[in-house]
Amino acid sequence: MAKRRTTPQQLPDAVRDAVERTIQATVGSAQQTRGAFDDVVSGAEASAKNVRARVREAVEKTRPATSDDIRELRAEIRALSRRLDKLENRPAARKPASKPRSTKRSS
């Protein structure tokens, strides 16, 4: 069998066509891969935000009260006590006065 030789004119065209087909195939799959990667990254970002919010909420619920928190709560309790006293039509509770000392002497 005789071998057919490609003319120099046809060889560069054939190589060029092969390279172009390869590039087109690669670009298409690269775009698909990039799209899938973008979806994964977006999902990971959303999950991270969700986890961050849940952790923040959990920390806020379990953190101990500060002195400012306690001071505010005491002020609220005092205000509620005054409102309750007004609703019940009774004078506000006062600090107990010291008992008067007895002037009687034992004989």
Secondary structure, DSSP 4 states (H G I P E B T S, - for coil): -PPPPPPTTHHHHHHHHHHHHHHHHHHHHHHHHHHHHHHHHHHHHHHHHHHHHHHHHHHHHHSPPPHHHHHHHHHHHHHHHHHHHHHTT-PPP-PPPPPPPP-----
